Amino acid sequence: QSESERPGNVIVFTNLREKVQEVVTSLQESDSKESPSPLKPAAFIGQSQRRGKGAGMNQKTQQKVLKQFRTGDVNILVATCVAEEGLDIPEVSLIVCYDPSVSPGRNIQRMGRTGRKEEGKVIYLLNEGKENDDYNHSIESAKKIHSALRSDGHYLSLSPSSRMIPHRLRPKPTLMEDTGGVASLGRVKEWTVPDDKRAEEGRRR
């Protein structure tokens, strides 16, 4: 089949490695010699040295699966979060979130795998109750993030934190040379205390 004749590629996202193989096996059950299925699923999970249940893939196997996905030998990639970003995965026409992520950022990454060259679709499989509530909360959080990013004159603080050292101390970073001759930002070289604060310290003593 030519690329234009092949059905669109699909990525099914699930949160657990154990669930990946369950989904792959379920999709393979529809295939038989008498009635060949157009579904050609394959698992795609992260690397790990663990053996047995929850074991990961090595890099060679990952590259082989991605190559099959590009050529059409595999048209359904059942994956964990490893496929959300950072990998050269070809255009897909459909994203299925088997068990949804409650993180707005991860939902955006998943949706970003489709709709690059042409219109794509995203389907969420949700149970009534907590899953549905978590999904709605995630969507509302994503809308707030987008609204804040689009607002003129406003900034978004993702991780506000209190000062970790006393205000009377003012660390001064210095640029140093390492042994390889490459300039790097070294450790704090000195701590300075303003004169007024130093006098105040003397009175307390």
C-alpha positions as CSV (number, residue, x, y, z in Angstrom):
1,Q,0.0,0.0,0.0
2,S,1.1,3.5,-0.7
3,E,1.3,6.0,2.1
4,S,-1.9,7.7,0.9
5,E,-3.8,4.4,0.9
6,R,-2.8,3.3,4.4
7,P,-5.2,4.0,7.3
8,G,-4.1,6.8,9.5
9,N,-1.7,6.1,12.4
10,V,-3.0,6.0,15.9
11,I,-1.4,6.4,19.3
12,V,-3.1,4.9,22.4
13,F,-1.8,6.4,25.6
14,T,-2.0,4.6,28.9
15,N,-0.3,5.5,32.2
16,L,1.0,2.0,33.2
17,R,3.3,-0.3,31.4
18,E,1.3,-3.3,32.5
19,K,-1.8,-1.8,30.8
20,V,0.1,-1.3,27.5
21,Q,0.4,-5.1,26.9
22,E,-3.3,-5.7,27.9
23,V,-4.4,-3.2,25.3
24,V,-2.1,-4.6,22.6
25,T,-3.4,-8.2,23.3
26,S,-7.0,-7.0,23.2
27,L,-6.5,-5.4,19.8
28,Q,-4.7,-8.4,18.4
29,E,-7.6,-10.7,19.3
30,S,-9.6,-9.3,16.4
31,D,-7.1,-10.7,13.9
32,S,-7.5,-14.1,12.3
33,K,-6.5,-15.9,9.1
34,E,-10.1,-16.0,7.9
35,S,-10.7,-12.3,8.6
36,P,-7.4,-10.4,8.8
37,S,-7.7,-7.2,10.9
38,P,-6.5,-3.9,9.6
39,L,-5.3,-3.2,13.2
40,K,-1.6,-3.7,13.6
41,P,-0.7,-2.7,17.2
42,A,2.6,-2.6,18.9
43,A,3.7,-1.7,22.4
44,F,6.1,1.3,23.0
45,I,7.4,1.9,26.5
46,G,10.4,3.5,28.2
47,Q,13.8,1.9,28.8
48,S,14.4,0.0,32.0
49,Q,16.7,-2.6,33.5
50,R,13.8,-4.2,35.4
51,R,12.9,-7.8,34.5
52,G,9.5,-9.5,34.5
53,K,6.3,-7.5,35.2
54,G,6.8,-3.8,34.4
55,A,10.0,-4.4,32.4
56,G,11.0,-1.8,29.9
57,M,12.3,-1.7,26.3
58,N,15.8,-1.3,25.2
59,Q,16.8,1.4,22.7
60,K,17.1,-1.1,19.8
61,T,13.6,-2.4,20.2
62,Q,12.2,1.2,20.5
63,Q,13.9,2.2,17.3
64,K,12.6,-0.9,15.5
65,V,9.0,-0.2,16.6
66,L,9.2,3.4,15.5
67,K,10.5,2.4,12.1
68,Q,7.6,0.0,11.7
69,F,5.2,2.8,12.7
70,R,6.7,5.0,10.0
71,T,6.5,2.4,7.2
72,G,2.9,1.2,8.1
73,D,3.9,-2.3,9.4
74,V,2.4,-1.0,12.7
75,N,-0.4,1.5,12.6
76,I,-1.4,1.6,16.3
77,L,1.2,2.5,18.9
78,V,0.1,1.7,22.5
79,A,2.4,3.8,24.6
80,T,3.1,5.2,28.0
81,C,4.2,8.8,28.6
82,V,7.5,8.1,26.8
83,A,5.8,8.9,23.5
84,E,4.4,12.2,24.7
85,E,7.4,14.3,23.7
86,G,11.0,14.3,22.6
87,L,10.8,11.5,20.1
88,D,10.7,11.6,16.3
89,I,7.2,10.1,15.9
90,P,5.4,10.5,12.6
91,E,2.1,12.3,12.1
92,V,-0.9,10.5,13.6
93,S,-4.5,11.0,12.8
94,L,-6.0,9.9,16.1
95,I,-5.0,10.0,19.8
96,V,-6.8,7.8,22.2
97,C,-6.3,8.4,26.0
98,Y,-7.1,5.1,27.5
99,D,-6.7,6.4,31.0
100,P,-6.5,10.2,31.1
101,S,-3.8,12.2,32.7
102,V,-4.8,14.9,35.2
103,S,-1.9,17.1,34.2
104,P,-2.8,19.9,31.8
105,G,0.8,19.9,30.5
106,R,0.7,16.2,29.7
107,N,-2.7,16.5,28.0
108,I,-1.3,19.2,25.8
109,Q,1.7,17.1,24.9
110,R,-0.5,14.2,24.0
111,M,-2.7,16.3,21.8
112,G,0.3,17.8,20.1
113,R,1.1,14.4,18.5
114,T,-1.8,14.9,16.1
115,G,-3.1,17.7,13.8
116,R,0.3,18.8,12.6
117,K,-0.2,18.4,8.8
118,E,-4.0,17.9,8.7
119,E,-6.9,17.7,11.1
120,G,-6.5,15.2,13.9
121,K,-8.8,13.8,16.6
122,V,-8.3,13.1,20.3
123,I,-10.6,10.7,22.2
124,Y,-10.7,10.3,26.0
125,L,-12.1,7.2,27.5
126,L,-13.6,8.2,30.8
127,N,-15.6,6.5,33.6
128,E,-18.3,8.5,35.3
129,G,-17.3,9.9,38.6
130,K,-13.7,10.7,39.6
131,E,-12.2,10.2,36.1
132,N,-14.7,12.5,34.5
133,D,-14.3,15.1,37.3
134,D,-10.4,14.9,37.1
135,Y,-10.6,15.4,33.3
136,N,-12.9,18.5,33.6
137,H,-10.6,19.9,36.3
138,S,-7.6,19.4,34.0
139,I,-9.3,21.1,31.1
140,E,-10.2,24.1,33.3
141,S,-6.6,24.3,34.5
142,A,-5.3,24.3,30.9
143,K,-7.7,27.1,30.0
144,K,-6.4,29.2,32.9
145,I,-2.8,28.6,31.8
146,H,-3.6,29.6,28.2
147,S,-5.5,32.7,29.3
148,A,-2.6,33.8,31.5
149,L,-0.1,33.3,28.7
150,R,-2.2,35.4,26.3
151,S,-2.8,38.3,28.8
152,D,-0.8,41.4,28.1
153,G,1.0,42.9,31.0
154,H,0.8,39.8,33.1
155,Y,3.3,37.1,33.9
156,L,2.8,33.5,35.0
157,S,4.7,32.2,38.0
158,L,4.7,28.4,37.8
159,S,6.7,27.7,41.0
160,P,6.6,30.5,43.5
161,S,8.9,29.9,46.5
162,S,10.1,31.8,49.5
163,R,13.7,32.9,49.9
164,M,15.9,30.1,51.3
165,I,18.7,32.3,52.9
166,P,18.5,35.3,55.2
167,H,17.9,38.6,53.5
168,R,21.0,40.0,55.2
169,L,23.1,37.7,53.0
170,R,23.8,38.5,49.4
171,P,25.6,35.7,47.5
172,K,27.7,36.8,44.6
173,P,28.3,34.1,41.9
174,T,31.6,34.3,40.1
175,L,32.7,33.1,36.7
176,M,35.5,30.5,37.1
177,E,37.6,28.3,34.8
178,D,37.5,24.6,35.3
179,T,40.4,22.3,34.7
180,G,39.4,21.7,31.1
181,G,39.6,25.4,30.3
182,V,35.9,25.8,29.8
183,A,34.2,28.8,31.5
184,S,31.6,27.7,33.9
185,L,29.5,29.2,36.7
186,G,31.3,28.2,39.9
187,R,30.1,28.0,43.4
188,V,29.4,31.1,45.4
189,K,32.7,32.7,46.2
190,E,31.7,35.1,49.0
191,W,28.8,36.1,51.2
192,T,28.4,39.8,51.8
193,V,26.5,41.6,54.6
194,P,25.5,45.2,54.0
195,D,27.1,47.7,56.4
196,D,23.9,48.7,58.1
197,K,23.0,45.1,58.8
198,R,26.6,44.4,60.0
199,A,26.2,47.3,62.5
200,E,22.9,45.9,63.7
201,E,24.5,42.5,64.2
202,G,27.2,44.2,66.4
203,R,24.6,45.9,68.6
204,R,22.8,42.5,69.1
205,R,26.0,40.9,70.3
